[in-house]
Amino acid sequence: MVKIGSVELGEFPLLLAPMEDVSDPPFRALCKQYGCDMMYTEFISVEGLIRDATKSLKKLDIYDDERPIGIQIFGAELDSMIQAAEIVEEAQPEVLDINYGCPVKNVVCKMAGAGILQDIPKMIALTEAIVKSTKLPVTVKTRLGWDEQSIFIEDVAERLQDVGIQALSIHGRTRKQMYKGEADWSHIARVVENPRIHIPIFGNGDIDSPEKALEYRNRYGVAGIMIGRASIGNPWIFREIKHFMATGETLAPPTTHERVDAARMHLRRSLEWKGPKLGVLEMRRHYTNYFKGYPGIKPFRARLVTEDDPQALFRILDEVEAHFSELSEVF
């Protein structure tokens, strides 16, 4: 049984990676429905939290049917991180997660996210202070290092464990790589195999199929897998991986009905959580992913990403289902 503190996650948990503008409550609801064992919020700026920024505070919204869930924060200043940890604790997630992996320039330039990989002593000191300041289990998500010349993840993992984190998720790329090239899980395996390491180590990077998930579990020995980009428009990946690991059989892909039904649910929850204007606008990035590979989808997609009326959007989704339902077996 894999545990983070007292939170039990099963024998081999599948985690939803925190993704900016993706892993919000509407999307998390779908991932949970299709088998995700633990999810994380979008990452939240500690400076935004302590200044009561509306967007940052909104990201604290969590719902009982999502649990267990972790709230992820990022920042670089000790006092701000501790204040933010107190605010997160009031939201009552199961876990507080610290982001030391985001490679985006406007985060890194502030020495937050993956930027802190240039100053490992500061990374350890910040983490220790947060662990001491909160009753929540603290976890960390990070990368292998800043660049190829500074991959010290084995030492970093030991030091983070020594200051009290309860799990570590490792993305198998350096910051310099961004999302390019292939994730190198061999470094993750060395952390797993380190006899000093006793906390769960989760692997992240390039898991996009049930076959690869099983292969990487067996090859690298991780306690679980964190899935990010492969879940976008494809929340069924959690169900598919679990089925393949349990039976060795590949599930049939989701039907057109399932795809449309997921898009409907996503839209409905988006409207409920964000309101009619933002709910419509922020769904637009998702339609392409739900119907990726459908020949002839372009005219429908063009309407979905330009229509402002929620009820009209539901009618267009009905049209998509009617038009493509006879072709379900093709996909």
N, C-alpha and C positions, 0 to 999 in steps of 0.2 A: 504494500500500500504506500503510495507516494503522498507525503504530507508537507504542507507549508505551515509550520507552527502546529496548531490543532486542526487545520483545515485538511480534510481528507479528499483526495482527488482521484482515487482509483488506482489501478495497477499500472497503467501507462497513459497518463492524461494528455489530451490534445488541448492546447491553449490558443486563444485568439490573440495575435499580436496587437499592441496599441498602434493605431494608424490614424494620423491626423486627417480629419474630415471624412473618415470612413467608420471607425469603430465607435459609433455613437449608439444610443439606446435602440433606435429602430433596427440598425444592422445587427447589433448584438442579440436582439430577440430572435432573429432568424438563425444565427449561428448556434444559439442555445437549443433551439428547436431541433436542429439537425445534428446535435451530439457533441458540441463543444463542452469541455469539462470546466474550463475556467477562462474568464475573459478579462481584458484590461480596457480601461477607458482610453480615449484619445489622450495624448500627453498634455499636461496642463502647466502653464507657466506659473511659477511660484510668485513672480512679481505681479502677475495678473490677479492671482488669488488674494494676496495681501492688500491689493489696492481696490478690491471689490469690482474688478472688471467683469462686466456682464457675461462675456463669452467664456471666460475662465470659470466663473461660478456655475454657469449652465452645465459645464462638463462634469460637475460633481453629481449630477442627477443619476441615481442608480435605483433599480426596481427589484423587488424581492424575487421575481422570477428569473433574474439574471444571476443570482448568487450561486457559487462564490465568485466574487469579483475583486479586482485590484484597481485602485486609482493610482495613475502614474503621474509623477511630477518631474519637472526639470528646472534647473536653476544653477547658480554658481556662487551665491552669497550665503554664508552660513546663517545669519540671522533670518533672512528671508525664507530659507529652506525650513528652518525650525518653526517659524510662524505658520508656514504653509502646511507643515505636517500636523499641526494642531487643528487647522481648519479641515484637513482631510479626515482626521480622526472623528470629528463631529459628524461627518457624512456616513460613518459606520460601514466602510467596506470591510472585506475580510483581510485585505492586504494593502500595504502602501508600497508602491514600486517606484524606484528612482531610475530615470532615463539617463544613461551614460552612453547612449548609442546613436542618437539622431545625428545624421551627418550634414544636415542642411546648413548652409553658410550663415544665415542670420541667427541661428542658434549657437553654432560652433564659435563664431567670432566673439561671443560673450563668455567663452570658456564653459558653456553649458553643453548638455548632450555629449556627443563624442569629443567635443573640444577639450573636456577635462582629461582625456586620455593623454594629453601632453603634460599633465601634472598629476601623476599617480598619487603622491603623498596627499595632495589636496582632496583627491577623490576619496581616499580612505578616511581622511579626517571628517569630511562632510558626512560620509555614510555613518561613521561612528556616532557623530553628534545626533543624527536623525534617529538612529536606533535607540539611543539613550533618551530621546525626547518623546517617544510615542509608545503606547501600549500595543499598537498594531504590529504584526509580523512585517518586517521590512525585506523586500526583495530588490534585486537589481537586474536591469537589462543593459548589456553593453556589447561592444565589438571586440575583435581580437586585439586591436591596438590602433594607434594613429596611422601607421603605415607599415610596410613590410619590415622595416628596420627596428620597429618598436613593438613587436608582438611579445608581450609579457603576461599573457592571459593566465598562465598557470600560477605565477606569483601573485597576480592581482586577485585571482579567485581565492587563494589561501588567505590573503590579507583581508578581503571582504568578509570571508567566513569568520575570521578571527575577531572582527569587530561586531559580529552579531547578525549578519543577514541570514535569512532562512531559506533562500533559494536563489539561483543565478541562471538567467537566460542569456545565452551567448549567440550573437549573430556572427556567422562564420566569414565575415569580411572585415577589412580595415576601414577606417574612415576615408582614407584616400581612394579606396575602390568605389565608394558610394554604393550603388546597386549593380555595378558592372562586374563582368567576369563571374567565375563560379565560386560559390561559398566553399571555403576549406574547412571541413569538419574534423580534420585530423588534429587540429589544435584543441577542438572541443573534446575529442576523445582523450587527449592527454590530461585534461582537467578531470574528466570522469575517472580515469585510471589512477589518479594521484591518491595514494593511500591516506593522505591527510584530509581529503575532502569527504565530508559526510552529508552535506546538504544536497538536495536535488539539483541536478544540472540539466537544463532544458536547451535543446538545440534549435536554432532558427536559421533559415536561409535556404531557398530553392526547393522546399518540399512542395511539390505541385501534383502529386499523384499518390494513390494508395500503395502502389508498388515501391515507390521511392521512400515513402514513410517506413514501410516494413524493412526495406534494405538498410536504411540509415539507423533504425532502432537496433537491428542486429549487428551492424558493423561498428557502430560508435558507442553503443551502450548507454545512451542518454536515458534519463528518468522519464522524459516526455518530449513532445515536439511542440514548438510554437509556430503557428502558421499565420502568415500575413497576406501578401499580395495574392496568393493562390485562392484565397477565400472571397475575394471581391467579385461579386456577381455569381459566386459559386459556394454558398454556405453548405451545400450538400457534401463538400469535400470531407467534412468531419464524419458524417455518416458513412461515406464510402471507405474511408480509411479504417474505421472501426470494423466494418463488415469484412473487409479484406483481411485484416489481422486475425479476426476470429475464425474465418472460414476458408481463406485462401481463394475465395471467389470474388469476381469483379461484379459489382452491382451495375444494373443497367443505368444509363445516365438519366437525369430527370426528364420527364416528359414536358411537352409544351405547356400542359395544364399546370404542372408544378412550377415551372419557370414563371408563368404569368401570375400564378397565385402568390409566389414569393414577392414578385414586383408589386402586386396589389397590397400585400401586407406591409411591405417596406414603405410604400407611399402613404398608406393609411397611418402608420405609426409616425412617419415623418411629419405629416400634417398635424397630428395630435401633439407632438412634442415641440415642433418648431413654429407652428402656426401656418396659415394658408400661403403666405408669401415665401418665406424661407423654406417651408416644407416642400413646395413645388420646385424652387430654384435648386436646392441642394440634392434633390433626387436625380437631377438631369445627368449627373456624372455616372449614374449606376445603370441606366437603361442599356447602354451598349454592352456592358458586361453580362447582363442577364440573357441577352439574345445573341451573343457572339457566335458567329459562324452560320447564322440563319440566312440562307440566300433570299434576297428580296426583302430584307428587313429595313433597308435604308429609308424608304418613304415613311414607314411607320416611326422609325427612330427620329426622323426629321420633325415629325409632328409632336412626338413625345418631348423633345428638347426645346420646343418653341411655344407649346401650349401653356397658358397661365391658369386656366380654369381646372380645379381639381376634378370635378365631375366629368369634364371632357377627357381628362387623362385616363380615368377609369374606363370610359367608353372606348378609348383607343386601345387599351390593354385587352378589352373584350374582343375587339376586332383582330388583334394579334393572335389571340387564342383561336378564334374561329378560322382565321386564314391558314394557320400553320398546324392545326390539330391533326389533320390527316397525314401530315408528314412527320409525326413524332418519332417514328421508328428510324428515320434517317439520321437523327441526331444522337 
